[in-house]
Structure formats: structure tokens, C-alpha cells
Amino acid sequence: MTKTILLILALLGPCAALAAYPAGSSAAESDRPQPLQQAAGGLLRFASARPDAGLTKALELAPSDFLDVEEQAEQPDGSFELKLPEEELPESDIPLTFNSKVEYFTRYFQNSGRSSFAKWLSRSERYIPMMRTVLRNEGLPEDLVYLAMIESGFAPHAFSVASAVGPWQFMSATGKRYDLRIDPWIDERRDPLKSTVAAALYLKELYAMFNNDWYLAAAGYNAGENKILRAINMYNSRDFWELTKGEYLKRETKDYVPKLLAAAIIAKEPAKYGFADVAYLPPIEFDVVRIPSRTDLELVARICGVSTHEIRELNPELRRSCTPPNYPGYELKIPRGMSALFEAGYARIAETERYTERVRNAQYRAKRKDTLASIARRFKTTPQTIAELNNLGRNARNLRGRLLTVPVQVAAAESEEPAPKSVRAEPRPQPGVAEFNKYYTVKKGDTLSSLARRFNVTARVLSAWNNLKTKVALKPGKRIIVAKYQGRRGALVKQSG
């Protein structure tokens, strides 16, 4: 009884102060007494060898993120110790909590995860200013940028085993739901600006869905809103920490919020946690120019006097080394201050000289021992490129019999004006040599003769390739072979017939 009375007296001060600012109060955080602000930030810990459940019930205290009860050795005289933690949390516009789970990830990032976290910090300043602006314009807490840190380490080309892509790690369906364009030419999930806008819209919906609780909103971002709604119904609780005590949520989701909080705490005061020597990349800056027709990024770089790598880095959403076809007015990012120079130089180049086709998409049916790495070597590309084109995870296995889309280098000597439809390749089982067909979709008014002239073959050859009679009428919408190639060491070589 004496023990309980002492603890009640110790807690009366902060409890009385909390009552002066009820939940939902419009009082600004800066107007609150400083000790209270620290307590509300999760700084007060109550340590006990045997947590007194009766005390919590007597005070009618709901489960809280702010009080962390940890088991310790009982004092010799049987008393309980009330102490403040060593960690003083930085200011933030999202609620920060420091409990044992957050502390675990704080220590992890300082030790075994140090190398990765240092890279995340180095890359962070390149994108954080732009991301903060987007979040602020959408009326969201700016410190939600640290969600992108734990999702991808601010890497535009990040690609997960679950096929999530980009700095905010959008799945294809979710990205398209928020108007991100995803096709063989563009993947706007990798665009730091457009994907941040999409993430802001998604987070805003999650926040409203979970009654303005950022912990549940973040968990919903990771696991999907329906998963969290089912957990709430299953455990009859809207407290994230309570939901993590059950078995329904995966470990990844249970760790997601603590990891986010730990990342935010360290990133806001890196020197305090041993990251004083990080070399930060400069913020990304660019001009936007409109491109009227498909254009090589190599040409853009040459006009601007920079490397092609720099242009690609500014435009990570482009999946090939050119702007997309049939996309007049495409907004391309170039180095800051170069728009006038570029527009003048670009205008002097004829449209027919702005693009040279070097890569076509082909289809390849995987054989028994094929892997992403072996197929990538064969077609002189990367496993990640093939995985993204086919919506596969990085470590996808059991590819046998699967029809895969692969980028194929076109032999320079055989370059020609691109046909209205991209290459569709179907391999033949010939050792060492793969044969590919180029297809065309017949339009109204097309004849064998007109197509023969267009694709520089004879009508008889077209008939033979497609099992047609020379006088047969072509039905609009029918796909026919208009060229044949052989793939040798990643290059396409055109066949005469």
C-alpha cells in the first residue's frame, strides 16, 4: 500500500499537467509546459520489477506509448524506482516515442546497420528538401520523409523482392491507383517528385482512415490498409503497440513503426548517434524542358555538355536510354540553368536525327536452367531490368517455360525507322541462335503490296511468313510478321526471307 501511494504522488505532477491539455486540444505544442512536452514526447519511463496493474487501473490510464514499463531487478528494500531515460527526443511534427522496440532499432542502425544507414543519410539531403515541400503543400507532416528512408534509403532505383519499386516502394497496382504511369518505357514509381506526390495522397487517405493515427497509417502503408483494419477488428484495439502483441501481423509490419521512429530520431541529430562524418550529397536541382518527339538521352547530354549518366540520374523514371515514343511534350529534367542552351541546340537538330533505335523489346521463353542472371548476360542487360519488365522479384526462380520480355540490342548496321508496333520475339529451338519476328497490326486500307513496300520485302515473302494467299484481303487488327531477325550475342541481325 505504501508503495502504491508513493507512486501516485510521484505521478500526480505530470498527470495534472496533462489534464490541462485534453486530447484534441488546439493548444500549440510550444504553449505547453516544457516538462509536459517532454513527457508527451515519450521521455518518461516507469521501471519496475513487478509492474503494478492495480495502479494503472486505479489511475484509469489507457495503454500508452509514452510510458515504457521495463522489468528490472527489485531494489533491496522492495521499493520501485521512477527515472527519466537518457534519450531526449528531437522536435518533430510526427509523434516520437522511445520505447524498447525503438531503442533496439536505434542501436541496430548505430552498429550492424551502420554502413547502410550512413549511405541513407548521405543520399537523404539530395531528395529531402523536395520531398518536404511536397508533403507541406499537401498539409502533411514533413518528417514523413523518413518513411522513404526506411523504405528505400532514398534510392530511386530501389527494387524489392515483392516487386515494389522506387523511393516510396510502390507496388504496381497501388502506383497506378495514384496515376503513376508504368509501362515498358516509363516507370514513374522511380520519379522522386511524382512518387512523393502519390505517396502523400496515399498517406493522407490512410491517416483519415485510421482516425488521425500516424502509427496505424504507417503500418497500413507497409502491410496494406485492409490488413491493419482486420487486425483492429481481431484484437478490438486501435493502439499500434497493442496490435503488435498478437500473431496476426507479420514481423516486418510490427517492426515498421519502431524502425521509422528510430530513423527519424537519428537522422534529425546524426552527430549525437555517431554519424558526424557523413558526406551529404547536394540537393537535386533541375530545369524541365518539353521534348516533342522521341529523343536519345545521349543527344540531350551532348547538347548540355554533361554525361549521359547525369541525365539518366535526373530522370530515373525512364526505363530506356531515350524519351518515350508517342509522348509529345514529354517533360524531361536537365541540369539547372541549362534550359536555354538546350532548347537552342535541340532546335538545330532535325527530328529524324534525334533518335536512333538501339534496343527493342523481345520475348524469350525461359529454358530449364535459365536464371535472371544468365538471361541478362545473354541479352547484355541486367537482372533487375528483366525483373522489372516482367514484374518479378529480384530473386525470382523457377523461370522454366515462362515467356519473358527482354531488351535486345539492335545491330547498328540494320537500324531502320521503327514500325508502329514494337518487336515481339518468339525464339526457335536452335542451339546458339535465337530467331525473332517483328509483328505489325494491320490497319484499315493496308494490303500485302503496301506493307511489302513499307517494310522492304516482297509480297510473296510476307505471304509465306504468314501463311497467306497473295490475293487475300487483310483484316484490320490482325497481327502479321513483317520482318525476321536472328539474335546473336545480344544483337538482332535482319534476315532476308
Backbone torsions as a table, in degrees:
resi	resn	phi	psi	omega
1	MET	NA	-44.2	178.8
2	THR	-59.9	-41.7	-179.7
3	LYS	-59.6	-44.4	-178.8
4	THR	-64.4	-42.3	-178.9
5	ILE	-63.0	-43.4	179.6
6	LEU	-59.8	-40.7	-178.4
7	LEU	-69.7	-37.8	178.1
8	ILE	-61.4	-43.8	179.5
9	LEU	-63.6	-37.7	-179.2
10	ALA	-66.5	-31.6	-175.7
11	LEU	-92.6	-10.8	-175.1
12	LEU	-60.8	-37.9	-178.3
13	GLY	-56.3	-62.6	-179.8
14	PRO	-63.6	-32.9	-180.0
15	CYS	-65.1	-41.8	179.3
16	ALA	-63.5	-38.9	178.5
17	ALA	-65.1	-39.0	179.1
18	LEU	-62.0	-35.8	-178.9
19	ALA	-64.4	-27.5	-179.5
20	ALA	-70.3	-17.4	179.4
21	TYR	-127.0	81.6	-177.4
22	PRO	-65.1	161.5	178.5
23	ALA	-56.4	135.8	179.3
24	GLY	87.2	1.1	-180.0
25	SER	-62.6	145.3	-179.4
26	SER	-87.1	-1.6	180.0
27	ALA	-59.9	135.2	-179.6
28	ALA	-69.8	150.2	179.6
29	GLU	-57.8	-36.6	-177.5
30	SER	-67.8	-19.7	-179.9
31	ASP	-82.8	-13.8	-177.1
32	ARG	-79.8	150.5	176.5
33	PRO	-57.0	140.8	-175.9
34	GLN	-58.6	-43.2	177.8
35	PRO	-59.9	-37.7	178.7
36	LEU	-66.9	-41.5	-179.9
37	GLN	-59.6	-38.4	178.1
38	GLN	-67.6	-42.1	179.8
39	ALA	-62.6	-42.4	179.9
40	ALA	-68.5	-20.4	176.5
41	GLY	-82.4	1.6	176.2
42	GLY	92.5	21.0	-174.5
43	LEU	-87.8	-18.4	-175.7
44	LEU	-86.8	126.9	176.7
45	ARG	-118.2	144.0	173.8
46	PHE	-119.1	115.4	-176.5
47	ALA	-106.7	136.9	-176.7
48	SER	-152.4	145.7	175.3
49	ALA	-74.3	-37.2	177.8
50	ARG	-131.0	93.6	-177.9
51	PRO	-53.9	129.6	-177.2
52	ASP	-87.2	97.4	-179.4
53	ALA	-64.2	-30.0	-180.0
54	GLY	-63.9	-34.3	178.6
55	LEU	-64.2	-46.3	179.2
56	THR	-59.3	-42.8	-179.4
57	LYS	-66.1	-42.3	-178.7
58	ALA	-62.0	-37.6	180.0
59	LEU	-84.0	-6.8	-178.9
60	GLU	56.5	44.7	178.6
61	LEU	-91.1	124.2	176.1
62	ALA	-72.9	157.9	174.8
63	PRO	-52.1	133.1	-171.4
64	SER	-129.5	149.4	173.3
65	ASP	-78.5	-17.5	-169.4
66	PHE	-87.7	-25.0	177.9
67	LEU	-104.9	124.0	-179.2
68	ASP	-113.5	112.5	-178.9
69	VAL	-94.6	116.0	-179.7
70	GLU	-118.4	142.2	178.3
71	GLU	-76.7	132.3	175.2
72	GLN	-134.1	170.3	176.7
73	ALA	-67.1	136.7	-179.7
74	GLU	-67.5	141.8	178.9
75	GLN	-65.3	152.0	-178.3
76	PRO	-55.8	-36.1	-178.8
77	ASP	-89.2	7.8	177.2
78	GLY	80.9	6.6	-177.4
79	SER	-83.1	169.3	177.5
80	PHE	-110.4	148.3	-176.8
81	GLU	-108.3	126.7	175.2
82	LEU	-103.8	121.1	-175.8
83	LYS	-141.8	157.4	174.2
84	LEU	-93.9	143.4	178.3
85	PRO	-72.4	164.5	179.4
86	GLU	-74.7	-27.1	-175.2
87	GLU	-78.0	128.3	172.1
88	GLU	-110.5	116.2	-170.5
89	LEU	-77.8	144.9	178.3
90	PRO	-73.3	164.5	175.8
91	GLU	-68.8	143.1	-178.9
92	SER	-156.0	152.9	176.9
93	ASP	-94.8	7.2	166.3
94	ILE	-116.9	149.6	-177.4
95	PRO	-67.3	120.8	178.4
96	LEU	-97.7	137.5	177.8
97	THR	-128.3	140.5	175.9
98	PHE	-122.2	96.8	176.4
99	ASN	-121.6	-171.9	-174.6
100	SER	-62.8	-33.4	179.9
101	LYS	-71.3	-41.6	177.5
102	VAL	-66.3	-40.9	179.1
103	GLU	-61.3	-38.3	179.3
104	TYR	-57.7	-47.4	-178.0
105	PHE	-74.4	-28.7	174.4
106	THR	-61.2	-43.4	178.7
107	ARG	-71.2	-36.3	178.6
108	TYR	-60.6	-46.8	-179.5
109	PHE	-65.2	-24.6	178.5
110	GLN	-83.6	-17.3	-174.1
111	ASN	-118.3	-98.5	-174.6
112	SER	-66.0	-27.0	178.8
113	GLY	-96.0	13.3	-173.1
114	ARG	-62.5	-44.6	-176.9
115	SER	-60.1	-46.8	179.8
116	SER	-65.1	-43.6	-177.2
117	PHE	-65.4	-35.0	177.2
118	ALA	-62.8	-39.0	176.7
119	LYS	-65.9	-40.0	178.8
120	TRP	-61.5	-44.2	179.3
121	LEU	-63.1	-43.7	-179.7
122	SER	-58.8	-41.7	-178.3
123	ARG	-79.6	-20.1	-170.6
124	SER	-60.5	-45.1	-175.5
125	GLU	-68.6	-12.5	176.8
126	ARG	-70.9	-33.0	-173.7
127	TYR	-117.6	-21.8	-175.5
128	ILE	-58.1	-45.5	-179.1
129	PRO	-57.1	-44.5	179.5
130	MET	-66.3	-43.1	-179.2
131	MET	-65.3	-40.5	178.3
132	ARG	-60.8	-39.6	179.4
133	THR	-61.6	-44.0	179.2
134	VAL	-62.4	-47.8	-178.8
135	LEU	-62.6	-41.2	179.1
136	ARG	-63.5	-42.5	179.5
137	ASN	-64.3	-27.0	178.2
138	GLU	-90.0	3.7	178.3
139	GLY	74.0	28.3	-177.4
140	LEU	-111.5	158.0	175.6
141	PRO	-59.7	132.9	-177.5
142	GLU	-69.9	-25.1	-178.1
143	ASP	-74.3	1.1	170.9
144	LEU	-67.5	-8.9	175.6
145	VAL	-58.9	-26.3	-178.0
146	TYR	-73.3	-12.0	171.6
147	LEU	-66.5	-39.8	175.9
148	ALA	-65.8	-29.0	178.8
149	MET	-64.9	-46.5	-178.3
150	ILE	-79.9	-19.2	177.0
151	GLU	-74.4	-44.7	-170.2
152	SER	-140.4	-5.3	-172.2
153	GLY	67.0	26.9	-179.0
154	PHE	61.7	32.4	179.7
155	ALA	-100.0	114.3	-179.3
156	PRO	-59.5	-31.0	-177.0
157	HIS	-94.7	12.3	179.0
158	ALA	-59.4	138.0	-174.7
159	PHE	-143.7	118.0	-173.1
160	SER	-93.1	168.0	177.7
161	VAL	-66.0	-20.1	178.2
162	ALA	-91.9	9.2	179.1
163	SER	71.1	23.6	170.2
164	ALA	-81.3	142.5	-169.5
165	VAL	-132.3	146.5	169.7
166	GLY	92.1	177.1	-176.4
167	PRO	-62.3	-29.0	179.1
168	TRP	-103.1	5.2	173.2
169	GLN	52.2	57.6	177.0
170	PHE	-80.8	136.3	165.4
171	MET	-74.2	158.4	-175.7
172	SER	-57.5	-47.1	-176.8
173	ALA	-64.1	-41.1	-179.9
174	THR	-69.3	-39.4	177.7
175	GLY	-59.8	-45.6	179.5
176	LYS	-66.3	-30.9	177.6
177	ARG	-61.3	-28.9	178.9
178	TYR	-109.3	32.8	169.8
179	ASP	64.3	29.6	171.9
180	LEU	-87.3	128.0	-178.7
181	ARG	-79.2	128.6	179.9
182	ILE	-135.1	110.5	178.7
183	ASP	-152.9	-177.9	-177.6
184	PRO	-62.3	-14.0	-177.5
185	TRP	-102.0	-35.8	-174.1
186	ILE	-134.6	142.0	169.4
187	ASP	-133.7	95.8	-174.1
188	GLU	-73.3	-3.9	170.8
189	ARG	-63.2	-23.0	-179.0
190	ARG	-91.3	-5.7	178.1
191	ASP	-79.2	112.6	-176.5
192	PRO	-57.5	-35.0	-178.5
193	LEU	-75.8	-54.4	-176.2
194	LYS	-66.4	-36.8	179.7
195	SER	-70.4	-30.7	176.5
196	THR	-67.6	-39.6	176.1
197	VAL	-60.9	-45.2	179.6
198	ALA	-63.7	-41.8	179.4
199	ALA	-63.5	-39.1	179.0
200	ALA	-62.3	-43.1	179.0
201	LEU	-64.2	-41.3	179.7
202	TYR	-65.8	-45.8	-179.4
203	LEU	-64.4	-35.7	178.0
204	LYS	-63.2	-41.5	177.8
205	GLU	-65.2	-42.8	-179.7
206	LEU	-63.8	-40.5	-179.2
207	TYR	-61.6	-43.6	178.1
208	ALA	-68.5	-38.4	-178.1
209	MET	-63.4	-36.1	-176.7
210	PHE	-103.4	34.7	172.6
211	ASN	54.6	46.7	174.7
212	ASN	59.5	41.5	176.6
213	ASP	-114.0	110.8	-174.8
214	TRP	-71.0	-26.9	178.9
215	TYR	-68.2	-43.6	177.7
216	LEU	-68.9	-36.5	178.5
217	ALA	-62.9	-43.0	178.6
218	ALA	-65.1	-41.8	178.0
219	ALA	-62.7	-38.3	177.1
220	GLY	-65.8	-34.0	177.2
221	TYR	-63.2	-36.4	-178.1
222	ASN	-78.7	-48.8	-171.4
223	ALA	-98.9	-13.9	-173.0
224	GLY	100.0	140.1	-175.0
225	GLU	-60.8	-36.3	-177.5
226	ASN	-65.9	-36.0	178.2
227	LYS	-61.5	-44.8	-178.6
228	ILE	-70.5	-38.1	177.2
229	LEU	-61.5	-40.0	178.3
230	ARG	-66.6	-37.9	178.2
231	ALA	-64.9	-40.4	178.4
232	ILE	-60.7	-44.7	179.0
233	ASN	-67.5	-37.8	-177.0
234	MET	-66.6	-42.1	-175.4
235	TYR	-102.8	-0.3	178.0
236	ASN	52.6	46.0	-179.7
237	SER	-149.0	144.6	174.5
238	ARG	-111.0	17.9	177.4
239	ASP	-95.3	117.4	-176.6
240	PHE	-54.7	-43.7	-175.8
241	TRP	-65.7	-32.5	176.0
242	GLU	-68.5	-39.7	-179.5
243	LEU	-63.1	-31.3	-177.8
244	THR	-73.4	-12.1	179.2
245	LYS	-76.7	-20.9	179.5
246	GLY	-83.9	179.3	-177.1
247	GLU	-99.1	-6.8	-171.9
248	TYR	-69.7	-45.2	-178.5
249	LEU	-76.3	144.3	178.3
250	LYS	-72.2	158.7	179.9
251	ARG	-57.4	-38.4	-179.5
252	GLU	-58.0	-43.4	-178.7
253	THR	-72.7	-38.4	178.0
254	LYS	-61.7	-35.3	-178.8
255	ASP	-85.0	-11.4	-169.7
256	TYR	-64.0	-50.5	-178.5
257	VAL	-67.5	-47.2	175.4
258	PRO	-56.2	-37.7	178.9
259	LYS	-66.8	-41.2	177.6
260	LEU	-61.1	-46.3	-178.5
261	LEU	-65.1	-41.5	178.7
262	ALA	-63.7	-42.4	179.0
263	ALA	-62.9	-42.1	-179.9
264	ALA	-65.6	-43.3	-178.5
265	ILE	-60.8	-45.2	-178.9
266	ILE	-72.2	-44.5	-175.1
267	ALA	-64.5	-27.1	179.8
268	LYS	-80.4	-21.6	177.4
269	GLU	-139.9	63.8	-172.2
270	PRO	-60.6	-38.2	-177.5
271	ALA	-62.9	-35.4	-179.5
272	LYS	-61.7	-27.1	-176.2
273	TYR	-108.8	18.1	172.7
274	GLY	91.0	17.5	179.7
275	PHE	-114.5	42.5	-177.2
276	ALA	-75.0	-19.0	-172.7
277	ASP	-101.9	17.2	-178.5
278	VAL	-72.8	132.3	176.2
279	ALA	-93.2	108.6	-175.7
280	TYR	-83.4	138.0	175.2
281	LEU	-74.1	149.5	179.8
282	PRO	-69.3	154.4	178.4
283	PRO	-59.5	144.3	179.0
284	ILE	-71.8	130.6	179.5
285	GLU	-134.4	141.0	-176.9
286	PHE	-159.8	160.9	167.1
287	ASP	-104.2	157.0	177.9
288	VAL	-115.5	128.5	177.4
289	VAL	-122.6	149.4	179.9
290	ARG	-93.3	128.3	-177.7
291	ILE	-104.8	119.2	-174.4
292	PRO	-75.7	-26.2	-177.4
293	SER	-147.6	166.5	-177.3
294	ARG	-54.8	130.9	-172.8
295	THR	-139.6	137.4	176.9
296	ASP	-67.7	136.0	175.5
297	LEU	-67.1	-27.8	176.5
298	GLU	-62.3	-39.1	177.6
299	LEU	-66.8	-42.5	178.2
300	VAL	-59.0	-45.2	-179.7
301	ALA	-62.6	-40.7	-178.9
302	ARG	-64.1	-41.1	179.4
303	ILE	-66.0	-39.6	-178.4
304	CYS	-79.7	-13.8	-179.5
305	GLY	74.7	31.7	178.6
306	VAL	-128.3	178.0	179.8
307	SER	-80.8	154.8	175.4
308	THR	-62.1	-33.2	178.3
309	HIS	-59.1	-39.5	-179.9
310	GLU	-65.7	-38.9	178.2
311	ILE	-68.1	-42.0	178.6
312	ARG	-64.5	-37.3	179.9
313	GLU	-65.9	-33.2	177.0
314	LEU	-75.7	-19.6	-176.2
315	ASN	-129.1	60.8	-175.1
316	PRO	-66.0	-13.9	179.9
317	GLU	-72.1	-18.9	-179.8
318	LEU	-77.0	125.2	-175.6
319	ARG	-89.4	-10.4	178.4
320	ARG	-129.6	177.9	-176.2
321	SER	-87.8	36.0	179.4
322	CYS	-157.4	165.4	172.8
323	THR	-75.7	158.5	-174.4
324	PRO	-71.5	151.2	176.2
325	PRO	-76.5	163.4	177.0
326	ASN	51.6	41.4	-179.3
327	TYR	-140.6	65.2	-179.7
328	PRO	-63.2	139.0	-179.4
329	GLY	81.5	19.9	178.8
330	TYR	-61.2	133.1	-177.2
331	GLU	-89.5	106.3	-178.2
332	LEU	-102.1	139.0	178.6
333	LYS	-93.3	132.3	177.4
334	ILE	-129.3	165.2	-177.7
335	PRO	-55.4	145.8	-177.5
336	ARG	-55.8	134.2	175.4
337	GLY	85.3	6.8	-176.2
338	MET	-110.8	8.2	-175.0
339	SER	-64.9	-42.2	-179.3
340	ALA	-65.5	-44.1	178.3
341	LEU	-60.5	-45.2	-178.0
342	PHE	-64.9	-48.1	-176.4
343	GLU	-61.4	-37.7	178.3
344	ALA	-67.0	-45.5	-179.5
345	GLY	-69.6	-37.5	-178.5
346	TYR	-66.1	-37.8	-177.8
347	ALA	-64.6	-22.7	-178.5
348	ARG	-83.4	-5.7	-176.8
349	ILE	-103.2	127.5	-179.8
350	ALA	-62.1	148.5	-177.5
351	GLU	-58.8	-37.0	-178.5
352	THR	-69.5	-14.3	-178.4
353	GLU	-103.2	4.0	-176.7
354	ARG	-85.1	-15.9	-177.4
355	TYR	-145.1	134.4	172.5
356	THR	-124.8	121.5	-176.0
357	GLU	-69.0	123.7	-180.0
358	ARG	-118.3	-24.1	-176.1
359	VAL	-134.9	133.6	170.9
360	ARG	-122.1	149.4	173.9
361	ASN	-79.4	135.3	177.7
362	ALA	-127.6	166.4	176.4
363	GLN	-115.0	133.3	-175.8
364	TYR	-131.2	130.3	178.3
365	ARG	-92.3	118.3	-174.4
366	ALA	-66.4	142.0	178.9
367	LYS	-97.1	-179.1	-169.0
368	ARG	-57.0	-45.9	-174.1
369	LYS	-99.8	8.9	-179.2
370	ASP	-68.2	141.9	171.2
371	THR	-128.8	168.2	176.9
372	LEU	-58.5	-39.6	-178.7
373	ALA	-66.6	-43.3	-178.0
374	SER	-69.1	-38.0	177.7
375	ILE	-67.3	-39.8	179.0
376	ALA	-62.1	-41.8	178.2
377	ARG	-63.1	-39.6	-177.3
378	ARG	-64.2	-39.5	-176.0
379	PHE	-102.7	12.1	175.7
380	LYS	55.8	52.3	176.2
381	THR	-138.9	-162.2	-178.7
382	THR	-117.2	152.5	176.5
383	PRO	-57.9	-36.7	-179.2
384	GLN	-64.1	-40.2	179.8
385	THR	-61.5	-45.9	179.7
386	ILE	-65.0	-41.1	179.8
387	ALA	-61.9	-43.4	-179.7
388	GLU	-67.2	-42.6	-178.9
389	LEU	-62.8	-27.0	-175.3
390	ASN	-112.1	10.5	177.7
391	ASN	56.1	47.4	179.8
392	LEU	-111.0	158.9	172.0
393	GLY	-74.6	163.1	-177.8
394	ARG	-61.1	-33.6	-175.7
395	ASN	-106.3	32.3	-177.0
396	ALA	-59.1	137.3	179.1
397	ARG	-126.9	-176.7	179.3
398	ASN	53.0	54.1	-178.7
399	LEU	-84.7	-9.4	-173.2
400	ARG	-53.4	128.7	177.3
401	GLY	82.7	-6.5	-178.2
402	ARG	-81.6	135.5	178.9
403	LEU	-86.6	112.3	-174.3
404	LEU	-108.6	143.3	171.4
405	THR	-87.2	127.1	-179.2
406	VAL	-132.5	143.1	174.8
407	PRO	-79.5	132.3	-177.1
408	VAL	-121.5	130.5	177.9
409	GLN	-70.5	133.0	178.3
410	VAL	-93.2	133.3	178.8
411	ALA	-60.4	129.3	-174.6
412	ALA	-58.1	-38.3	-177.2
413	ALA	-67.3	-19.8	-176.0
414	GLU	-104.6	13.0	-178.3
415	SER	-61.2	141.3	178.6
416	GLU	-148.6	169.4	179.7
417	GLU	-62.5	130.2	-176.5
418	PRO	-63.2	140.4	177.9
419	ALA	-76.2	164.4	-179.1
420	PRO	-59.6	-26.5	178.4
421	LYS	-113.9	147.8	-179.7
422	SER	-74.3	165.5	-179.3
423	VAL	-62.4	137.7	168.6
424	ARG	-119.8	119.2	-174.8
425	ALA	-108.2	135.9	175.4
426	GLU	-129.9	111.8	-173.7
427	PRO	-71.2	148.7	173.3
428	ARG	-105.2	146.0	-177.2
429	PRO	-75.8	67.0	176.0
430	GLN	-113.1	128.7	-176.6
431	PRO	-62.3	125.5	174.9
432	GLY	83.1	-16.9	-176.6
433	VAL	-132.8	130.2	176.4
434	ALA	-112.0	132.0	178.4
435	GLU	-99.4	140.7	-176.5
436	PHE	-129.1	145.2	177.6
437	ASN	-113.0	140.7	171.3
438	LYS	-99.0	131.3	-177.3
439	TYR	-109.2	154.7	176.9
440	TYR	-137.0	138.6	178.0
441	THR	-93.0	120.4	-175.2
442	VAL	-63.8	136.7	176.6
443	LYS	-112.5	165.3	-179.6
444	LYS	-59.3	130.5	179.5
445	GLY	95.8	-12.3	178.8
446	ASP	-70.4	142.0	173.5
447	THR	-130.8	166.2	177.5
448	LEU	-59.8	-39.1	-178.3
449	SER	-65.8	-45.6	-178.2
450	SER	-66.0	-37.8	179.3
451	LEU	-72.0	-34.3	176.8
452	ALA	-61.3	-43.9	178.0
453	ARG	-65.0	-41.4	-176.2
454	ARG	-63.8	-39.0	-175.6
455	PHE	-105.3	13.4	171.5
456	ASN	58.0	45.6	172.0
457	VAL	-134.4	175.2	178.3
458	THR	-92.6	155.1	178.2
459	ALA	-61.2	-33.4	-179.9
460	ARG	-65.4	-40.7	179.0
461	VAL	-65.5	-43.1	177.8
462	LEU	-59.5	-41.1	179.1
463	SER	-62.9	-43.2	-178.7
464	ALA	-66.1	-42.7	-179.1
465	TRP	-61.9	-33.4	-171.8
466	ASN	-111.0	8.8	179.6
467	ASN	58.2	43.7	-177.4
468	LEU	-113.6	155.8	169.9
469	LYS	-85.3	145.6	-173.8
470	THR	-62.4	-24.2	-177.8
471	LYS	-104.1	10.9	-177.5
472	VAL	-74.6	144.7	176.9
473	ALA	-80.3	137.8	-179.0
474	LEU	-87.8	129.0	-178.8
475	LYS	-87.4	125.1	177.8
476	PRO	-55.0	137.5	-179.2
477	GLY	97.4	-16.0	179.3
478	LYS	-75.3	137.6	178.4
479	ARG	-96.1	127.3	-179.5
480	ILE	-128.5	156.1	177.4
481	ILE	-78.2	128.9	179.3
482	VAL	-119.3	-7.2	176.5
483	ALA	-160.6	152.7	176.6
484	LYS	-126.6	141.9	-179.3
485	TYR	-132.4	161.4	169.0
486	GLN	-118.8	132.3	178.0
487	GLY	-92.5	116.2	178.8
488	ARG	-125.4	112.9	178.2
489	ARG	55.2	41.3	174.1
490	GLY	88.8	-4.9	-179.1
491	ALA	-109.4	146.7	176.3
492	LEU	-95.5	127.1	178.3
493	VAL	-118.1	123.1	-174.7
494	LYS	-70.8	138.6	178.0
495	GLN	-100.4	148.1	-175.0
496	SER	-80.3	-24.8	-179.4
497	GLY	167.8	NA	NA
